[in-house]
Amino acid sequence: MADTPYIIVTGAAGFIGSCMVQFLNEEGYDNLVLVDDFGPGEKRRNWEQKAYAHVVERYNLFDWLQLHQPAISIIIHLGARTDTTEFNYAIHEELNLQYSKDIWKYCTDHQTPLIYASSAATYGDGELGYKDDHDLVASLQPLNPYGISKNEFDKWALQQQASPPCWAGLKFFNVYGPNEYHKERMASVIWHAFNQIKKSGSVKLFRSHKQGFKDGEQLRDFVYVKDVVNVIGWMMDAMLKDEWPAAKNGLYNLGTGKARTFNDLVKATFAGLDQLPDIVYIDMPEDIRDKYQYFTEADMQKLRKAGYTKEFSSLEQGVDDYVRHYLTGLKYF
Protein backbone atom coordinates (compact mmCIF):
# COMPACT_ATOMS: atom_id res chain seq x y z
CA MET A 1 0.00 0.00 0.00
CA ALA A 2 3.02 2.28 -0.38
CA ASP A 3 1.34 4.42 -3.06
CA THR A 4 -2.00 4.59 -1.27
CA PRO A 5 -2.73 7.93 0.44
CA TYR A 6 -2.60 7.69 4.21
CA ILE A 7 -5.48 8.00 6.65
CA ILE A 8 -4.49 9.99 9.74
CA VAL A 9 -6.18 9.08 13.03
CA THR A 10 -5.41 11.39 15.96
CA GLY A 11 -6.05 10.13 19.47
CA ALA A 12 -5.16 6.69 18.13
CA ALA A 13 -3.86 5.42 21.48
CA GLY A 14 -7.02 6.52 23.27
CA PHE A 15 -10.45 4.99 23.71
CA ILE A 16 -12.45 5.93 20.62
CA GLY A 17 -9.35 6.47 18.46
CA SER A 18 -7.99 2.95 19.01
CA CYS A 19 -11.43 1.47 18.29
CA MET A 20 -11.47 3.52 15.08
CA VAL A 21 -8.10 2.04 14.11
CA GLN A 22 -9.41 -1.48 14.75
CA PHE A 23 -12.51 -0.74 12.64
CA LEU A 24 -10.30 0.50 9.78
CA ASN A 25 -8.06 -2.57 10.07
CA GLU A 26 -11.13 -4.81 9.83
CA GLU A 27 -12.22 -2.86 6.73
CA GLY A 28 -8.85 -3.63 5.14
CA TYR A 29 -7.00 -0.37 5.82
CA ASP A 30 -3.47 -0.54 7.17
CA ASN A 31 -2.16 2.65 5.48
CA LEU A 32 -2.75 4.49 8.76
CA VAL A 33 -0.78 7.21 10.49
CA LEU A 34 -1.45 6.95 14.23
CA VAL A 35 -1.09 10.24 16.09
CA ASP A 36 -1.18 10.62 19.88
CA ASP A 37 0.92 11.03 22.98
CA PHE A 38 2.39 7.54 23.00
CA GLY A 39 4.19 7.99 26.32
CA PRO A 40 1.58 6.57 28.74
CA GLY A 41 2.30 2.85 29.10
CA GLU A 42 -1.25 2.01 30.17
CA LYS A 43 -2.45 2.86 26.65
CA ARG A 44 -0.01 0.56 24.83
CA ARG A 45 -2.41 -2.37 24.56
CA ASN A 46 -4.93 -0.11 22.85
CA TRP A 47 -2.77 0.31 19.75
CA GLU A 48 0.39 -1.77 19.61
CA GLN A 49 -1.27 -4.84 18.03
CA LYS A 50 -2.96 -2.79 15.31
CA ALA A 51 -1.83 -2.62 11.66
CA TYR A 52 -0.47 0.81 10.67
CA ALA A 53 2.17 2.52 8.55
CA HIS A 54 3.51 5.20 10.92
CA VAL A 55 3.29 6.33 14.53
CA VAL A 56 3.72 10.08 15.02
CA GLU A 57 3.81 11.92 18.36
CA ARG A 58 1.06 14.51 18.64
CA TYR A 59 3.42 17.46 19.11
CA ASN A 60 5.42 16.39 16.05
CA LEU A 61 2.57 15.93 13.55
CA PHE A 62 2.88 19.16 11.58
CA ASP A 63 6.67 18.91 11.39
CA TRP A 64 6.27 15.34 10.13
CA LEU A 65 3.75 16.44 7.49
CA GLN A 66 6.03 19.30 6.42
CA LEU A 67 9.06 17.02 6.19
CA HIS A 68 7.48 14.08 4.35
CA GLN A 69 4.73 15.83 2.35
CA PRO A 70 2.67 12.60 2.33
CA ALA A 71 -0.53 12.11 0.36
CA ILE A 72 -3.37 12.11 2.91
CA SER A 73 -6.86 10.95 1.92
CA ILE A 74 -8.63 12.02 5.14
CA ILE A 75 -7.94 13.06 8.73
CA ILE A 76 -10.06 11.56 11.51
CA HIS A 77 -9.32 13.87 14.43
CA LEU A 78 -10.33 12.17 17.69
CA GLY A 79 -7.48 13.35 19.91
CA ALA A 80 -8.35 15.72 22.76
CA ARG A 81 -7.94 16.37 26.45
CA THR A 82 -11.24 14.89 27.60
CA ASP A 83 -11.02 15.30 31.37
CA THR A 84 -14.14 17.24 32.37
CA THR A 85 -12.65 17.86 35.83
CA GLU A 86 -9.55 19.60 34.43
CA PHE A 87 -10.39 23.24 35.12
CA ASN A 88 -7.23 24.81 33.70
CA TYR A 89 -8.70 26.17 30.48
CA ALA A 90 -5.24 26.88 29.02
CA ILE A 91 -4.67 23.11 28.72
CA HIS A 92 -7.95 22.61 26.84
CA GLU A 93 -7.29 25.69 24.73
CA GLU A 94 -3.94 24.33 23.56
CA LEU A 95 -4.81 20.65 23.10
CA ASN A 96 -8.42 20.93 21.95
CA LEU A 97 -8.93 24.35 20.40
CA GLN A 98 -5.61 25.42 18.87
CA TYR A 99 -4.57 21.94 17.76
CA SER A 100 -7.94 21.48 16.04
CA LYS A 101 -7.56 24.83 14.28
CA ASP A 102 -4.15 23.72 13.01
CA ILE A 103 -5.63 20.47 11.68
CA TRP A 104 -8.49 22.39 10.03
CA LYS A 105 -6.01 24.74 8.36
CA TYR A 106 -3.93 21.82 7.08
CA CYS A 107 -7.05 20.11 5.66
CA THR A 108 -8.16 23.38 4.07
CA ASP A 109 -4.76 24.08 2.49
CA HIS A 110 -4.45 20.54 1.15
CA GLN A 111 -8.16 20.06 0.36
CA THR A 112 -8.28 17.02 2.62
CA PRO A 113 -11.58 15.74 4.10
CA LEU A 114 -11.89 16.05 7.88
CA ILE A 115 -14.00 14.29 10.49
CA TYR A 116 -13.48 15.54 14.03
CA ALA A 117 -14.80 14.86 17.52
CA SER A 118 -16.95 17.50 19.15
CA SER A 119 -18.97 16.62 22.25
CA ALA A 120 -22.43 16.67 23.80
CA ALA A 121 -20.70 18.56 26.64
CA THR A 122 -21.19 21.60 24.39
CA TYR A 123 -24.91 21.53 25.27
CA GLY A 124 -24.31 22.44 28.91
CA ASP A 125 -27.35 21.85 31.11
CA GLY A 126 -29.52 21.13 28.06
CA GLU A 127 -31.64 24.25 28.54
CA LEU A 128 -31.59 24.85 24.76
CA GLY A 129 -32.21 21.18 23.96
CA TYR A 130 -29.96 18.73 22.13
CA LYS A 131 -30.46 19.67 18.51
CA ASP A 132 -27.40 19.87 16.23
CA ASP A 133 -28.63 23.11 14.68
CA HIS A 134 -25.85 25.49 13.62
CA ASP A 135 -27.95 28.49 14.68
CA LEU A 136 -27.84 27.33 18.33
CA VAL A 137 -24.08 26.88 18.63
CA ALA A 138 -23.23 30.49 19.56
CA SER A 139 -25.85 30.45 22.36
CA LEU A 140 -24.74 27.21 24.05
CA GLN A 141 -23.33 27.45 27.60
CA PRO A 142 -21.10 24.44 28.37
CA LEU A 143 -20.58 23.69 32.08
CA ASN A 144 -16.83 22.96 32.12
CA PRO A 145 -13.63 24.02 30.33
CA TYR A 146 -13.61 20.83 28.24
CA GLY A 147 -17.09 21.55 26.88
CA ILE A 148 -16.19 25.20 26.35
CA SER A 149 -13.10 24.27 24.28
CA LYS A 150 -15.15 21.94 22.10
CA ASN A 151 -17.87 24.54 21.55
CA GLU A 152 -15.32 27.26 20.82
CA PHE A 153 -13.90 25.14 18.02
CA ASP A 154 -17.38 24.36 16.63
CA LYS A 155 -18.14 28.10 16.61
CA TRP A 156 -14.81 28.89 14.95
CA ALA A 157 -15.27 26.19 12.29
CA LEU A 158 -18.73 27.45 11.36
CA GLN A 159 -17.36 30.98 10.91
CA GLN A 160 -14.61 29.98 8.46
CA GLN A 161 -14.92 31.07 4.85
CA ALA A 162 -12.22 28.59 3.82
CA SER A 163 -12.82 24.98 4.81
CA PRO A 164 -11.89 21.40 3.97
CA PRO A 165 -13.85 20.14 0.93
CA CYS A 166 -15.81 17.71 3.12
CA TRP A 167 -16.03 17.96 6.88
CA ALA A 168 -18.12 16.86 9.83
CA GLY A 169 -17.92 17.56 13.56
CA LEU A 170 -19.48 14.80 15.65
CA LYS A 171 -21.07 15.62 19.00
CA PHE A 172 -20.43 12.40 20.91
CA PHE A 173 -22.89 11.64 23.70
CA ASN A 174 -22.04 9.11 26.45
CA VAL A 175 -19.75 6.70 24.62
CA TYR A 176 -18.85 3.40 26.32
CA GLY A 177 -17.05 0.24 25.31
CA PRO A 178 -13.70 -1.57 25.13
CA ASN A 179 -10.30 0.18 25.22
CA GLU A 180 -11.39 2.74 27.84
CA TYR A 181 -9.57 0.91 30.65
CA HIS A 182 -6.82 3.56 30.93
CA LYS A 183 -9.37 6.32 31.56
CA GLU A 184 -10.07 5.07 35.09
CA ARG A 185 -11.96 7.91 36.85
CA MET A 186 -13.16 9.28 33.49
CA ALA A 187 -14.22 5.85 32.17
CA SER A 188 -17.89 5.01 31.58
CA VAL A 189 -20.30 4.10 34.37
CA ILE A 190 -20.32 0.53 32.99
CA TRP A 191 -16.58 0.20 33.62
CA HIS A 192 -17.04 1.50 37.17
CA ALA A 193 -20.11 -0.68 37.77
CA PHE A 194 -18.30 -3.80 36.54
CA ASN A 195 -15.39 -3.16 38.91
CA GLN A 196 -17.69 -2.41 41.86
CA ILE A 197 -19.63 -5.63 41.25
CA LYS A 198 -16.39 -7.63 41.10
CA LYS A 199 -15.20 -6.04 44.34
CA SER A 200 -18.34 -5.87 46.49
CA GLY A 201 -21.24 -7.43 44.59
CA SER A 202 -23.12 -4.12 44.51
CA VAL A 203 -23.06 -0.81 42.61
CA LYS A 204 -23.30 2.70 44.04
CA LEU A 205 -25.36 5.27 42.16
CA PHE A 206 -26.16 8.88 43.02
CA ARG A 207 -29.43 9.70 44.68
CA SER A 208 -31.58 12.21 42.86
CA HIS A 209 -31.53 15.73 44.24
CA LYS A 210 -34.08 17.02 41.76
CA GLN A 211 -37.86 16.96 41.92
CA GLY A 212 -39.44 14.59 39.41
CA PHE A 213 -36.47 12.20 39.24
CA LYS A 214 -36.25 9.08 41.40
CA ASP A 215 -32.88 7.77 42.60
CA GLY A 216 -30.89 6.30 39.72
CA GLU A 217 -33.45 7.53 37.20
CA GLN A 218 -31.21 10.29 35.84
CA LEU A 219 -31.14 9.87 32.06
CA ARG A 220 -28.33 9.80 29.53
CA ASP A 221 -27.95 8.92 25.87
CA PHE A 222 -25.47 6.03 26.10
CA VAL A 223 -23.93 5.02 22.76
CA TYR A 224 -21.74 1.96 22.11
CA VAL A 225 -18.30 2.75 20.68
CA LYS A 226 -18.79 0.18 17.88
CA ASP A 227 -21.77 2.22 16.66
CA VAL A 228 -19.69 5.41 16.86
CA VAL A 229 -16.92 4.02 14.64
CA ASN A 230 -19.53 2.62 12.23
CA VAL A 231 -20.89 6.14 11.73
CA ILE A 232 -17.40 7.59 11.23
CA GLY A 233 -16.58 4.79 8.78
CA TRP A 234 -19.76 5.49 6.82
CA MET A 235 -18.96 9.21 6.64
CA MET A 236 -15.37 8.51 5.60
CA ASP A 237 -16.55 6.18 2.86
CA ALA A 238 -18.96 8.81 1.50
CA MET A 239 -16.29 11.51 1.57
CA LEU A 240 -13.67 9.36 -0.17
CA LYS A 241 -16.16 8.42 -2.88
CA ASP A 242 -17.12 12.08 -3.46
CA GLU A 243 -20.61 11.31 -2.18
CA TRP A 244 -20.53 13.97 0.55
CA PRO A 245 -21.61 17.29 -1.00
CA ALA A 246 -20.70 20.56 0.70
CA ALA A 247 -24.34 20.92 1.79
CA LYS A 248 -23.77 18.04 4.23
CA ASN A 249 -20.75 19.67 5.89
CA GLY A 250 -21.35 20.61 9.52
CA LEU A 251 -22.09 19.38 13.02
CA TYR A 252 -23.86 16.10 13.77
CA ASN A 253 -25.09 14.56 17.01
CA LEU A 254 -23.84 11.05 17.64
CA GLY A 255 -25.89 9.25 20.26
CA THR A 256 -28.66 6.69 19.93
CA GLY A 257 -31.52 9.18 20.14
CA LYS A 258 -32.94 7.34 23.15
CA ALA A 259 -32.14 8.37 26.73
CA ARG A 260 -31.88 5.60 29.32
CA THR A 261 -31.53 5.62 33.09
CA PHE A 262 -28.45 4.78 35.14
CA ASN A 263 -30.59 2.08 36.78
CA ASP A 264 -31.10 0.49 33.34
CA LEU A 265 -27.38 0.72 32.65
CA VAL A 266 -26.37 -0.96 35.90
CA LYS A 267 -29.02 -3.67 35.56
CA ALA A 268 -27.64 -4.45 32.09
CA THR A 269 -24.13 -4.70 33.59
CA PHE A 270 -25.33 -7.17 36.23
CA ALA A 271 -27.15 -9.13 33.48
CA GLY A 272 -23.90 -9.34 31.48
CA LEU A 273 -22.36 -11.01 34.54
CA ASP A 274 -25.43 -13.24 35.04
CA GLN A 275 -26.04 -11.67 38.45
CA LEU A 276 -29.10 -10.13 40.09
CA PRO A 277 -28.91 -6.34 40.53
CA ASP A 278 -27.86 -4.89 43.89
CA ILE A 279 -27.86 -1.08 43.73
CA VAL A 280 -26.99 1.21 46.65
CA TYR A 281 -27.85 4.92 46.41
CA ILE A 282 -25.46 7.52 47.82
CA ASP A 283 -25.66 11.30 48.10
CA MET A 284 -24.24 13.25 45.19
CA PRO A 285 -21.29 15.46 46.24
CA GLU A 286 -22.55 18.97 46.88
CA ASP A 287 -19.94 20.58 44.64
CA ILE A 288 -21.37 18.95 41.50
CA ARG A 289 -25.09 19.03 42.32
CA ASP A 290 -25.75 22.38 40.66
CA LYS A 291 -23.93 21.32 37.47
CA TYR A 292 -25.30 17.81 37.18
CA GLN A 293 -27.21 16.88 34.03
CA TYR A 294 -30.40 14.93 34.71
CA PHE A 295 -31.24 14.34 31.05
CA THR A 296 -29.37 14.14 27.75
CA GLU A 297 -30.76 12.76 24.51
CA ALA A 298 -29.36 13.27 21.02
CA ASP A 299 -31.70 14.55 18.34
CA MET A 300 -30.57 12.21 15.55
CA GLN A 301 -32.71 13.51 12.67
CA LYS A 302 -29.84 15.31 10.94
CA LEU A 303 -27.62 12.21 10.67
CA ARG A 304 -30.59 10.19 9.41
CA LYS A 305 -31.39 12.85 6.80
CA ALA A 306 -27.72 12.74 5.72
CA GLY A 307 -28.34 9.09 4.82
CA TYR A 308 -27.20 6.97 7.77
CA THR A 309 -29.65 4.06 8.02
CA LYS A 310 -28.00 1.48 10.30
CA GLU A 311 -29.69 0.77 13.64
CA PHE A 312 -27.86 1.57 16.87
CA SER A 313 -27.27 -1.10 19.51
CA SER A 314 -29.80 -1.01 22.34
CA LEU A 315 -28.33 -0.34 25.77
CA GLU A 316 -28.82 -4.00 26.68
CA GLN A 317 -27.12 -5.24 23.48
CA GLY A 318 -24.14 -2.89 23.79
CA VAL A 319 -23.53 -3.45 27.50
CA ASP A 320 -23.89 -7.22 27.14
CA ASP A 321 -21.28 -7.32 24.36
CA TYR A 322 -18.93 -5.05 26.30
CA VAL A 323 -19.22 -6.95 29.60
CA ARG A 324 -19.12 -10.51 28.21
CA HIS A 325 -16.55 -10.11 25.45
CA TYR A 326 -14.23 -7.37 26.76
CA LEU A 327 -14.48 -6.46 30.45
CA THR A 328 -14.57 -10.11 31.46
CA GLY A 329 -10.98 -11.06 30.75
CA LEU A 330 -9.86 -7.45 30.10
CA LYS A 331 -9.85 -7.89 26.33
CA TYR A 332 -9.24 -5.19 23.73
CA PHE A 333 -11.03 -4.29 20.50
C-alpha positions as CSV (number, residue, x, y, z in Angstrom):
1,M,0.0,0.0,0.0
2,A,3.0,2.3,-0.4
3,D,1.3,4.4,-3.1
4,T,-2.0,4.6,-1.3
5,P,-2.7,7.9,0.4
6,Y,-2.6,7.7,4.2
7,I,-5.5,8.0,6.7
8,I,-4.5,10.0,9.7
9,V,-6.2,9.1,13.0
10,T,-5.4,11.4,16.0
11,G,-6.1,10.1,19.5
12,A,-5.2,6.7,18.1
13,A,-3.9,5.4,21.5
14,G,-7.0,6.5,23.3
15,F,-10.5,5.0,23.7
16,I,-12.5,5.9,20.6
17,G,-9.3,6.5,18.5
18,S,-8.0,2.9,19.0
19,C,-11.4,1.5,18.3
20,M,-11.5,3.5,15.1
21,V,-8.1,2.0,14.1
22,Q,-9.4,-1.5,14.7
23,F,-12.5,-0.7,12.6
24,L,-10.3,0.5,9.8
25,N,-8.1,-2.6,10.1
26,E,-11.1,-4.8,9.8
27,E,-12.2,-2.9,6.7
28,G,-8.9,-3.6,5.1
29,Y,-7.0,-0.4,5.8
30,D,-3.5,-0.5,7.2
31,N,-2.2,2.6,5.5
32,L,-2.7,4.5,8.8
33,V,-0.8,7.2,10.5
34,L,-1.5,6.9,14.2
35,V,-1.1,10.2,16.1
36,D,-1.2,10.6,19.9
37,D,0.9,11.0,23.0
38,F,2.4,7.5,23.0
39,G,4.2,8.0,26.3
40,P,1.6,6.6,28.7
41,G,2.3,2.8,29.1
42,E,-1.2,2.0,30.2
43,K,-2.5,2.9,26.6
44,R,0.0,0.6,24.8
45,R,-2.4,-2.4,24.6
46,N,-4.9,-0.1,22.8
47,W,-2.8,0.3,19.7
48,E,0.4,-1.8,19.6
49,Q,-1.3,-4.8,18.0
50,K,-3.0,-2.8,15.3
51,A,-1.8,-2.6,11.7
52,Y,-0.5,0.8,10.7
53,A,2.2,2.5,8.5
54,H,3.5,5.2,10.9
55,V,3.3,6.3,14.5
56,V,3.7,10.1,15.0
57,E,3.8,11.9,18.4
58,R,1.1,14.5,18.6
59,Y,3.4,17.5,19.1
60,N,5.4,16.4,16.0
61,L,2.6,15.9,13.5
62,F,2.9,19.2,11.6
63,D,6.7,18.9,11.4
64,W,6.3,15.3,10.1
65,L,3.7,16.4,7.5
66,Q,6.0,19.3,6.4
67,L,9.1,17.0,6.2
68,H,7.5,14.1,4.4
69,Q,4.7,15.8,2.3
70,P,2.7,12.6,2.3
71,A,-0.5,12.1,0.4
72,I,-3.4,12.1,2.9
73,S,-6.9,11.0,1.9
74,I,-8.6,12.0,5.1
75,I,-7.9,13.1,8.7
76,I,-10.1,11.6,11.5
77,H,-9.3,13.9,14.4
78,L,-10.3,12.2,17.7
79,G,-7.5,13.4,19.9
80,A,-8.4,15.7,22.8
81,R,-7.9,16.4,26.4
82,T,-11.2,14.9,27.6
83,D,-11.0,15.3,31.4
84,T,-14.1,17.2,32.4
85,T,-12.7,17.9,35.8
86,E,-9.5,19.6,34.4
87,F,-10.4,23.2,35.1
88,N,-7.2,24.8,33.7
89,Y,-8.7,26.2,30.5
90,A,-5.2,26.9,29.0
91,I,-4.7,23.1,28.7
92,H,-7.9,22.6,26.8
93,E,-7.3,25.7,24.7
94,E,-3.9,24.3,23.6
95,L,-4.8,20.6,23.1
96,N,-8.4,20.9,21.9
97,L,-8.9,24.3,20.4
98,Q,-5.6,25.4,18.9
99,Y,-4.6,21.9,17.8
100,S,-7.9,21.5,16.0
101,K,-7.6,24.8,14.3
102,D,-4.1,23.7,13.0
103,I,-5.6,20.5,11.7
104,W,-8.5,22.4,10.0
105,K,-6.0,24.7,8.4
106,Y,-3.9,21.8,7.1
107,C,-7.0,20.1,5.7
108,T,-8.2,23.4,4.1
109,D,-4.8,24.1,2.5
110,H,-4.4,20.5,1.1
111,Q,-8.2,20.1,0.4
112,T,-8.3,17.0,2.6
113,P,-11.6,15.7,4.1
114,L,-11.9,16.1,7.9
115,I,-14.0,14.3,10.5
116,Y,-13.5,15.5,14.0
117,A,-14.8,14.9,17.5
118,S,-17.0,17.5,19.2
119,S,-19.0,16.6,22.3
120,A,-22.4,16.7,23.8
121,A,-20.7,18.6,26.6
122,T,-21.2,21.6,24.4
123,Y,-24.9,21.5,25.3
124,G,-24.3,22.4,28.9
125,D,-27.4,21.9,31.1
126,G,-29.5,21.1,28.1
127,E,-31.6,24.3,28.5
128,L,-31.6,24.8,24.8
129,G,-32.2,21.2,24.0
130,Y,-30.0,18.7,22.1
131,K,-30.5,19.7,18.5
132,D,-27.4,19.9,16.2
133,D,-28.6,23.1,14.7
134,H,-25.9,25.5,13.6
135,D,-27.9,28.5,14.7
136,L,-27.8,27.3,18.3
137,V,-24.1,26.9,18.6
138,A,-23.2,30.5,19.6
139,S,-25.9,30.4,22.4
140,L,-24.7,27.2,24.1
141,Q,-23.3,27.4,27.6
142,P,-21.1,24.4,28.4
143,L,-20.6,23.7,32.1
144,N,-16.8,23.0,32.1
145,P,-13.6,24.0,30.3
146,Y,-13.6,20.8,28.2
147,G,-17.1,21.5,26.9
148,I,-16.2,25.2,26.3
149,S,-13.1,24.3,24.3
150,K,-15.2,21.9,22.1
151,N,-17.9,24.5,21.5
152,E,-15.3,27.3,20.8
153,F,-13.9,25.1,18.0
154,D,-17.4,24.4,16.6
155,K,-18.1,28.1,16.6
156,W,-14.8,28.9,15.0
157,A,-15.3,26.2,12.3
158,L,-18.7,27.5,11.4
159,Q,-17.4,31.0,10.9
160,Q,-14.6,30.0,8.5
161,Q,-14.9,31.1,4.8
162,A,-12.2,28.6,3.8
163,S,-12.8,25.0,4.8
164,P,-11.9,21.4,4.0
165,P,-13.9,20.1,0.9
166,C,-15.8,17.7,3.1
167,W,-16.0,18.0,6.9
168,A,-18.1,16.9,9.8
169,G,-17.9,17.6,13.6
170,L,-19.5,14.8,15.6
171,K,-21.1,15.6,19.0
172,F,-20.4,12.4,20.9
173,F,-22.9,11.6,23.7
174,N,-22.0,9.1,26.5
175,V,-19.7,6.7,24.6
176,Y,-18.8,3.4,26.3
177,G,-17.1,0.2,25.3
178,P,-13.7,-1.6,25.1
179,N,-10.3,0.2,25.2
180,E,-11.4,2.7,27.8
181,Y,-9.6,0.9,30.7
182,H,-6.8,3.6,30.9
183,K,-9.4,6.3,31.6
184,E,-10.1,5.1,35.1
185,R,-12.0,7.9,36.8
186,M,-13.2,9.3,33.5
187,A,-14.2,5.8,32.2
188,S,-17.9,5.0,31.6
189,V,-20.3,4.1,34.4
190,I,-20.3,0.5,33.0
191,W,-16.6,0.2,33.6
192,H,-17.0,1.5,37.2
193,A,-20.1,-0.7,37.8
194,F,-18.3,-3.8,36.5
195,N,-15.4,-3.2,38.9
196,Q,-17.7,-2.4,41.9
197,I,-19.6,-5.6,41.3
198,K,-16.4,-7.6,41.1
199,K,-15.2,-6.0,44.3
200,S,-18.3,-5.9,46.5
201,G,-21.2,-7.4,44.6
202,S,-23.1,-4.1,44.5
203,V,-23.1,-0.8,42.6
204,K,-23.3,2.7,44.0
205,L,-25.4,5.3,42.2
206,F,-26.2,8.9,43.0
207,R,-29.4,9.7,44.7
208,S,-31.6,12.2,42.9
209,H,-31.5,15.7,44.2
210,K,-34.1,17.0,41.8
211,Q,-37.9,17.0,41.9
212,G,-39.4,14.6,39.4
213,F,-36.5,12.2,39.2
214,K,-36.3,9.1,41.4
215,D,-32.9,7.8,42.6
216,G,-30.9,6.3,39.7
217,E,-33.4,7.5,37.2
218,Q,-31.2,10.3,35.8
219,L,-31.1,9.9,32.1
220,R,-28.3,9.8,29.5
221,D,-28.0,8.9,25.9
222,F,-25.5,6.0,26.1
223,V,-23.9,5.0,22.8
224,Y,-21.7,2.0,22.1
225,V,-18.3,2.7,20.7
226,K,-18.8,0.2,17.9
227,D,-21.8,2.2,16.7
228,V,-19.7,5.4,16.9
229,V,-16.9,4.0,14.6
230,N,-19.5,2.6,12.2
231,V,-20.9,6.1,11.7
232,I,-17.4,7.6,11.2
233,G,-16.6,4.8,8.8
234,W,-19.8,5.5,6.8
235,M,-19.0,9.2,6.6
236,M,-15.4,8.5,5.6
237,D,-16.5,6.2,2.9
238,A,-19.0,8.8,1.5
239,M,-16.3,11.5,1.6
240,L,-13.7,9.4,-0.2
241,K,-16.2,8.4,-2.9
242,D,-17.1,12.1,-3.5
243,E,-20.6,11.3,-2.2
244,W,-20.5,14.0,0.5
245,P,-21.6,17.3,-1.0
246,A,-20.7,20.6,0.7
247,A,-24.3,20.9,1.8
248,K,-23.8,18.0,4.2
249,N,-20.8,19.7,5.9
250,G,-21.4,20.6,9.5
251,L,-22.1,19.4,13.0
252,Y,-23.9,16.1,13.8
253,N,-25.1,14.6,17.0
254,L,-23.8,11.1,17.6
255,G,-25.9,9.2,20.3
256,T,-28.7,6.7,19.9
257,G,-31.5,9.2,20.1
258,K,-32.9,7.3,23.2
259,A,-32.1,8.4,26.7
260,R,-31.9,5.6,29.3
261,T,-31.5,5.6,33.1
262,F,-28.5,4.8,35.1
263,N,-30.6,2.1,36.8
264,D,-31.1,0.5,33.3
265,L,-27.4,0.7,32.7
266,V,-26.4,-1.0,35.9
267,K,-29.0,-3.7,35.6
268,A,-27.6,-4.5,32.1
269,T,-24.1,-4.7,33.6
270,F,-25.3,-7.2,36.2
271,A,-27.1,-9.1,33.5
272,G,-23.9,-9.3,31.5
273,L,-22.4,-11.0,34.5
274,D,-25.4,-13.2,35.0
275,Q,-26.0,-11.7,38.5
276,L,-29.1,-10.1,40.1
277,P,-28.9,-6.3,40.5
278,D,-27.9,-4.9,43.9
279,I,-27.9,-1.1,43.7
280,V,-27.0,1.2,46.6
281,Y,-27.9,4.9,46.4
282,I,-25.5,7.5,47.8
283,D,-25.7,11.3,48.1
284,M,-24.2,13.3,45.2
285,P,-21.3,15.5,46.2
286,E,-22.6,19.0,46.9
287,D,-19.9,20.6,44.6
288,I,-21.4,18.9,41.5
289,R,-25.1,19.0,42.3
290,D,-25.8,22.4,40.7
291,K,-23.9,21.3,37.5
292,Y,-25.3,17.8,37.2
293,Q,-27.2,16.9,34.0
294,Y,-30.4,14.9,34.7
295,F,-31.2,14.3,31.0
296,T,-29.4,14.1,27.7
297,E,-30.8,12.8,24.5
298,A,-29.4,13.3,21.0
299,D,-31.7,14.5,18.3
300,M,-30.6,12.2,15.5
301,Q,-32.7,13.5,12.7
302,K,-29.8,15.3,10.9
303,L,-27.6,12.2,10.7
304,R,-30.6,10.2,9.4
305,K,-31.4,12.9,6.8
306,A,-27.7,12.7,5.7
307,G,-28.3,9.1,4.8
308,Y,-27.2,7.0,7.8
309,T,-29.6,4.1,8.0
310,K,-28.0,1.5,10.3
311,E,-29.7,0.8,13.6
312,F,-27.9,1.6,16.9
313,S,-27.3,-1.1,19.5
314,S,-29.8,-1.0,22.3
315,L,-28.3,-0.3,25.8
316,E,-28.8,-4.0,26.7
317,Q,-27.1,-5.2,23.5
318,G,-24.1,-2.9,23.8
319,V,-23.5,-3.4,27.5
320,D,-23.9,-7.2,27.1
321,D,-21.3,-7.3,24.4
322,Y,-18.9,-5.1,26.3
323,V,-19.2,-7.0,29.6
324,R,-19.1,-10.5,28.2
325,H,-16.5,-10.1,25.4
326,Y,-14.2,-7.4,26.8
327,L,-14.5,-6.5,30.4
328,T,-14.6,-10.1,31.5
329,G,-11.0,-11.1,30.7
330,L,-9.9,-7.5,30.1
331,K,-9.9,-7.9,26.3
332,Y,-9.2,-5.2,23.7
333,F,-11.0,-4.3,20.5
